[in-house]
Amino acid sequence: MHDDDKRSDRRVPVRTSATIELDGRRVSGACSDLSAHGVLLILPERLNVGTHFDVVVKAAGGGIADLRATGMVVRVDDAGDEGYEHGCKLIDVS
């Protein structure tokens, strides 16, 4: 069990596209769950713990605005063929 599995925020499972911007480049991946203060991103490349980035998580339904935020990687796990799972803290949501 990861330390962040002990958190008090309720996680909502989703499966939608997400794009991060890091050092002037974009990396496309997926969001597999959201909470009030965090997000689980599946990305094709491994980011280091502590990395800050901007993220856009596409809304799953029409009429809902995309989530735009600044995040920080707090843990990384291998996700096999999908790439890497990144547990991220949301720092600033706009």
Sequence and secondary structure as in RCSB ss.txt:
>XXXX:A:sequence
MHDDDKRSDRRVPVRTSATIELDGRRVSGACSDLSAHGVLLILPERLNVGTHFDVVVKAAGGGIADLRATGMVVR
VDDAGDEGYEHGCKLIDVS
>XXXX:A:secstr
  GGGG SS  EEEEEEEEEEETTEEEEEEEEEE SSEEEEEESS   TT EEEEEE  SSTTS  EEEEEEEEE
EEE GGG EEEEEEEEEE 
